[in-house]
C-alpha cells in the first residue's frame, strides 16, 4: 500500500524547491535529473536496487565501459585515479555530488587529446606490412596500457590494422577491375590508404570534440539505469522526441532502425517494405562503420552521434547511399541502397495458399511482420483486425491448416496480441502482467467465439520477441498450436513505460524540461506461471539456424532481469488439441537430419561461431590476405543455401486478393518479390511437412 501511495504522490510532483526562480547552473540541473531518475526507479521499477557500495561498483563499471570501452584512451594509472570513487558513487548520488563525474571528464578530455597527438605522430611513421605481428581487436582480452609507451603501441597496431583493411579492399578492387586500367603499385595503394585513414581520424576527432558535457552526463545517468536492467534508459527532451517519431512510424530513409553500439551504429530492426528490406542485403545486428553518398567520399561514422549518422543515411527518394557494415560473423560488406518511401502495406499481415503435391495441399500461410496498431499512425490498421480478415479469407478457401509466421517479429501492441490469440481459442486468460509488489493483472480473451478451429503452427526464431512471445506462449500453453523454429525466442518478457521527470520536480521552471525515463515496471508471465523473460518460448520442434551456436537474445545483456515464476492460472480449451508432439518432433528431426540444406546451416552456424570468437589478427599483409581468402572460401559453400527454389513447393495468392494485386503495378511487383522469397524458404517447406504429419496424427 505504501508503494501505491508513493506512486500517486510522484504523479502530482513531490520534490519542492525553496529557492524560487533562480538561474540554475548545469550541475544543479544534473543533480535534479539524477535524483528524479533514482526516485522513479526506486518506486516504479520492477526490481528496485538498494543504493549501496555494490550498486556503486556496478555503476562505476558500466560508466567506465561507456567512456572507453576500447581501452584506447585511458591509462591504467588514470583508471586507478578514478577507482577511489568505485565504492563512493552511492554516497555521491545521495548527496547530489558530481565529483566523480567531473573528475572523469577532466581525465577523459586529456586522454582524448593525448591520443590525438599519438595518431598524428604515428601516421608520419613508416609502416612495414611484411613483419609478423598480431593485433588483438577485442578490448575484453586487453588490459589498460600501463604507460604512454604501451598506449602508443596499441594505437600503432590499431592504425596499422585499419590501413591493412583498406589496402586489402583496394587490392581486391584492382583484381576485379575489368576496365583495363593500369594497376597501382602497392606503395601507391598504401599511401592512399594512409591518407584515407588520416582523414577518417581527423573527422572522428572533430566529432569527439563536438561531444557536449550533456552527452557524457547522459552516459553517466544510463550507467545508473542500466544497472537496474538493460531496457531502462534516460532520454533528454530531444531524444524522447526522436523516439516518438520512430515509434510513430516515420522511417529513416532506408527503412532501418538504428541504435548506438559502442563506437558503432547497430541495425536493430529492418522495416518490412522499406528499401533495406527489399534489397535483402542489410541484416539485423549489422554494425555500420562508414556511409558514402553516391559520387562522394566515404565518411567513417565510427564514434559518430546517432543523430548525425541518421542525417547522413537519410536523403531524397531515388538517391543512393552506400553502407559499409561489419556482420556478426566478423565479415565486412559494402551495401548500396536506393532511398525510397517505405511501403506501409508491407508491414501488414498478408496470406498465401501453399501446396506440396502428393504430400499436403491447401494450407493457409499468414505472415505478420510486427504487432502494429492504430495508435502507431498506420491509418487505423490493427494487426488483430487484419489477421482476423486474413483468417476469414483463408477459411473461404477451405484451407486444411494455418501457419502463422512470427519470425523476426519484434512485438508491438499488447491489446492486439490478446485479441489475436482470442481468434484461435475460446474465452480465457492470455497473459499475466505483474508489477513489483502487486498482484498480477490477467489479460483475458472475453469473446467465446472461435474464428478458426483447425490445425495450426506458429513459426518463430530468436528474433521473435515481446508480443510474439506472448502469442506463442499462450497457444503453446493451451496446446492449441505447435511452435516451430529456433531453440527459443528472444526472451524479452518486460514492459517499459515513460515517466516525465518534470512531474517529480516542483518549481525549477527555468531548468525544465528535464527529459524522461523509460523504465521497466512490469513483467509478462505466461498463463502457466512461467515468465517469458530470459528463457523466451522454447519451440516444440527445433529447426537449426545460422545462430544456433551463438548466444543471442536477452541473456546477452548485463543486468538482465532473471526468469521467475508466479502462480499458474486455470485454463483450458476444447477447440483443437495437439497430439503426439514427441512423435511429430521425431519425424521432423529425421527429415532435417537427411536434408543437406539443414546440414549446411549447422556447419555455417559453427563457422559463424568460430569467426565471431576470432579476435587476434596478423598485421602481415600476405598472411592477413591469405586468412581472408580462406575465410571467404569457407563461406562460399553457404551462399546458395537460401537461394535455391524449392521445386515441390507451389504458391498462389488467394483468389480474393488476385484482382487487387493485378490492378496495382507496384503491389504486383512487391507480391512477386515476396513469393520469390517464400519459394526459397526451406524452413517453411519443413513446416509444411510438419503440418502434414499433424493432419495425419489428427486423422
Order of alpha helices (4+ residues) and beta strands (2+ residues): alpha-beta-alpha-alpha-alpha-alpha-alpha-beta-alpha-alpha-alpha-beta-alpha-beta-beta-alpha-beta-beta-alpha-beta-beta-beta-beta-alpha-beta-alpha-beta-beta-beta-alpha-beta-beta-beta-beta-beta-alpha-alpha-beta-alpha-beta-alpha-alpha-alpha
